[in-house]
Amino acid sequence: MVSLPDVPDLSARALVDLLAWFGPLPSWAGSAVVLAGEIALLAMVGGWLRLWVLARAAPARVVALVMAVPVAVGLAWGVSEALKQLWRVDRPCRLLVSFPGWAQCPPAGDWSFPSNHAAIAGALTVGIVVIAWRLGSGWTGVLALSAGPVVVVSRVVAGAHFPHDVVVGAVLGGIVAAMTAIVFVLITPPLIERLRHSRRSWAGGSRSSW
């Protein structure tokens, strides 16, 4: 049994078992997983950008959902970072002896619980899936549901987080995204409609002046 300060035994054991599976693989395999996580996160951002383009002519409530995503990502990161400073759990790449060196360990004082990457991925996944469903862009939702797990697994393989760090981070991000979306849908549609009306009026006036 693996026992570490401030780390659930089940989570620590799961990480050790995962490393045992990666152990026989060449060093580049772990690095490839870490890189895949960063690429997956960028792909999710690209998916949101595509939805932003598709939503330009959508109902104001859908536009509000799209606008809520980057705000939710920022809030999720902020809440996650605040919790890090509260719990101050060290990274597994320092707590576990002989951790594979296929990724650079974050500096001391950069804490593990919860995972910022997972919080961001959770917020993006919830936001993208809801918007993709409203816009009928199913493959974009599938992209988010596929890329999110790649992000969180890569952070565990990199030694930056224990499994419970990424689970809590992803749930946190999803909750923040849902709450942010509700607030935006309640508050911003009238403003969006006014902006659209002003733009149409300006465009009509410009055409009539010619």
Secondary structure, DSSP 8 states (H G I E B T S, - for coil): ---BTTB-HHHHHHHHHHHHHHTTS-HHHHHHHHHHHHHHHHHHHHHHHHHHHHGGGS-HHHHHHHHHHHHHHHHHHHHHHHHHHHH----HHHHSTT---SS----TT---SS-HHHHHHHHHHHHHHHHHHHHT-HHHHHHHHHHHHHHHHHHHHTTS--HHHHHHHHHHHHHHHHHHHHHHHHHSHHHHHHHHHHHHHHHHHHHHH-
